[in-house]
């Protein structure tokens, strides 16, 4: 059986998207299917897989799977890719809503530019000192749909993102589910640069939407930046984070950036058997 799909990139975070309103893959096979097709060099290859499904309370619902087959509550760049995919497929208009495990999100599609409203962040903790690899590291954390740890550094290029990120991701402090790890450098004005180790991908990625938002919000609560915040990803693209904070509470948060269609194709059974 050949499966139609699109390969889409959100600021260097790439995803396989499948219109699954008429079921193709059995629900019990989704995790294994995602793991197989996200393998690079021997299948399509991607940071994640998104199934677009019907919803009774929004324009559509998604099932989002990381490259390792684990299902995630939320993915910011994946959300922007899902919004553009749904609009291009005629599932929605340019203004849309969709269901995730983290809640219902809204998005606005303007050509390849997509602005996504995030779910309400929670579990903010600032400046916790954690022992990592025999050294104390000052970390902050927040959940922006999925958990994120944020560490500010002077030089992004000298950080061993994979090694240190993996240690943070599996640190007992973040047990049992672990966390994503972001390394952030403060620039001029309200500008940040970011590198992220993503849980589920288990590697550094070129961009992470929820990590971008988490880093901007932590920086704001530490009085380093004000909205809007411009964030440069490892892939070189700029994402913009908009938010409103009142009485130490996040009232709303959006982030915006370009979404690129890489190609549209049919996946042969050999790609996932």
C-alpha positions in Angstrom: 0.0 0.0 0.0 1.3 3.4 -0.9 0.7 6.2 1.7 0.5 9.8 0.5 2.4 12.3 2.7 4.2 15.6 2.9 7.6 16.3 4.3 7.6 19.8 6.0 10.2 21.8 7.8 9.5 24.3 10.6 12.8 26.3 11.1 14.9 23.1 10.5 12.6 20.8 12.6 11.4 18.4 9.9 8.2 16.2 10.0 6.3 13.7 8.0 2.6 14.6 7.8 -0.2 12.2 6.8 -3.9 13.0 6.3 -5.3 10.3 8.5 -9.0 11.4 8.6 -9.7 8.1 6.8 -7.6 5.7 8.9 -4.6 4.1 7.1 -2.4 2.9 10.0 -3.9 0.8 12.8 -3.7 2.6 16.1 -1.7 -0.2 17.7 0.9 0.1 15.0 1.4 3.9 15.1 4.4 4.0 17.4 6.3 1.3 15.5 5.3 2.9 12.1 6.6 6.3 13.3 9.9 4.9 14.6 10.5 3.1 11.2 9.6 5.9 8.8 11.5 8.6 10.8 14.8 6.7 10.4 17.1 8.7 8.2 19.0 7.1 5.3 16.9 3.9 5.4 13.4 5.5 5.3 11.9 9.0 4.8 13.6 10.4 7.9 12.3 13.1 10.2 12.3 14.5 13.7 8.7 13.4 14.0 5.5 12.1 12.5 2.1 13.8 12.5 -1.2 12.1 11.8 -4.1 14.6 11.0 -7.4 13.1 12.3 -11.0 14.3 12.7 -12.1 16.2 15.8 -15.4 17.0 17.3 -14.3 20.2 19.0 -11.7 21.7 16.6 -10.9 21.8 12.9 -8.8 18.6 13.4 -6.9 16.5 15.9 -3.3 15.4 15.7 -1.4 12.4 16.9 2.3 13.4 17.2 5.1 10.9 17.5 8.8 11.6 18.1 11.4 9.9 15.9 11.9 7.2 18.6 8.2 6.3 18.4 7.1 7.9 21.7 4.0 10.0 21.5 4.4 13.6 22.7 1.8 16.0 24.1 3.0 19.0 22.1 5.5 20.3 19.5 5.6 23.9 18.6 7.3 23.6 15.2 5.2 20.5 14.5 2.1 22.5 15.3 3.0 25.2 12.8 3.7 22.5 10.1 0.4 20.8 10.9 -1.4 24.1 10.5 0.1 24.8 7.1 -0.5 21.2 5.9 -4.2 21.4 7.0 -4.7 24.7 5.2 -2.9 23.4 2.0 -5.0 20.2 2.0 -8.3 22.2 2.2 -9.1 20.9 5.7 -9.2 24.4 7.2 -9.1 28.0 6.3 -6.1 30.2 7.2 -7.4 30.6 10.8 -7.8 27.3 12.5 -7.8 25.3 15.7 -6.6 21.8 16.5 -6.6 19.3 19.3 -3.4 18.0 21.0 -2.7 16.1 24.1 -1.7 19.4 25.7 -5.0 21.1 24.8 -6.6 22.9 21.9 -4.3 25.3 19.9 -5.1 28.0 17.4 -3.0 29.1 14.5 -3.0 31.7 11.6 -1.5 30.7 8.3 -0.3 33.5 6.0 1.5 31.9 3.1 4.5 30.2 4.5 4.4 32.3 7.6 2.5 30.6 10.5 1.7 32.0 13.9 0.8 29.5 16.6 -0.9 30.1 19.9 0.6 27.9 22.6 -1.1 26.2 25.5 -0.8 28.0 28.9 2.7 27.3 30.3 3.0 26.0 33.8 5.4 24.6 36.4 7.9 27.5 36.2 10.9 27.1 38.4 13.8 29.6 38.3 17.5 29.1 39.1 17.7 25.7 40.6 21.2 24.4 41.3 21.6 20.8 40.1 24.7 18.6 40.2 25.5 17.4 36.6 28.6 15.3 35.9 30.2 16.5 39.1 29.5 20.2 38.6 26.7 22.5 39.7 24.6 23.9 36.9 22.0 26.7 37.4 18.9 25.7 35.5 15.4 27.0 35.2 12.4 25.0 33.9 8.9 25.4 32.6 6.3 23.3 30.8 5.2 24.8 27.5 3.2 21.8 26.4 6.2 19.5 27.2 8.8 20.0 29.9 11.9 22.1 29.3 15.0 23.0 31.2 16.8 26.2 30.3 20.5 27.0 31.0 22.0 30.4 30.0 25.6 30.3 28.7 28.2 32.8 27.6 29.3 30.8 24.5 26.9 28.5 22.6 29.7 27.1 20.4 31.6 25.5 23.2 28.6 23.7 24.8 28.6 19.9 24.4 24.8 20.0 23.7 24.4 16.2 23.1 26.4 15.1 26.1 25.3 17.7 28.6 21.8 17.8 27.2 21.4 14.0 27.6 22.6 14.3 31.3 20.0 17.0 31.9 17.3 15.1 30.0 17.8 12.0 32.3 18.6 13.8 35.6 16.7 12.4 38.6 15.3 15.9 39.3 13.2 15.6 36.1 12.1 11.9 36.6 10.2 10.0 35.6 9.5 11.5 32.2 12.7 13.5 31.7 12.9 16.9 30.1 14.2 18.7 27.0 17.3 20.8 27.5 17.9 24.2 26.1 21.2 26.2 26.1 20.6 29.9 25.6 22.8 33.0 25.0 21.4 36.5 25.6 22.0 38.9 22.8 21.3 42.6 22.4 17.9 43.9 23.4 15.3 41.2 23.4 17.3 38.7 21.3 18.3 35.2 22.2 20.2 32.4 20.5 19.4 28.8 21.3 20.5 25.2 21.0 18.3 22.3 22.1 18.6 18.7 23.0 15.2 17.1 22.3 13.7 14.3 24.3 12.3 11.7 21.9 14.7 12.7 19.2 17.5 12.1 21.7 19.8 14.5 19.9 20.3 18.1 19.1 17.8 19.5 16.6 18.1 22.5 14.4 15.1 24.1 16.1 12.5 23.4 18.8 9.4 25.5 19.1 8.4 24.7 22.6 12.0 25.1 23.7 12.1 28.5 21.9 9.0 29.6 23.8 10.3 28.2 27.1 13.6 30.0 26.8 11.9 33.3 25.9 9.5 33.0 28.9 12.3 32.1 31.4 14.4 35.0 30.1 11.3 37.3 30.6 10.7 36.1 34.1 14.4 36.7 34.8 14.0 40.3 33.5 16.4 39.8 30.6 13.9 40.4 27.8 10.5 41.8 27.0 7.9 40.8 24.3 8.4 40.3 21.4 11.5 38.2 21.7 13.6 37.3 18.6 15.2 33.8 18.9 17.9 32.5 16.5 17.7 28.7 16.1 20.6 26.4 15.4 19.4 26.2 11.8 19.8 29.9 11.5 16.2 31.0 11.2 14.6 33.6 13.4 11.5 32.8 15.4 9.4 35.5 17.2 7.8 34.9 20.5 4.9 37.1 21.7 3.6 36.9 25.2 1.7 38.8 27.9 2.6 38.4 31.6 0.4 39.9 34.3 1.0 39.5 38.0 3.7 36.8 37.4 1.3 34.8 35.3 1.5 34.1 31.5 -1.8 35.2 30.0 -1.1 34.4 26.4 1.9 33.3 24.3 2.3 32.9 20.5 5.3 32.2 18.3 5.8 32.8 14.6 8.1 31.7 11.9 8.3 30.3 8.4 7.2 26.8 7.4 8.7 25.2 4.3 7.2 22.4 2.2 10.0 20.1 1.2 8.1 17.7 -1.0 4.9 15.7 -1.4 5.1 12.0 -2.3 3.9 8.5 -1.7 5.5 6.2 0.8 6.0 2.6 -0.4 5.4 -0.3 2.0 9.1 -1.0 2.0 9.7 2.2 3.9 7.9 0.9 7.0 7.7 -2.9 6.7 
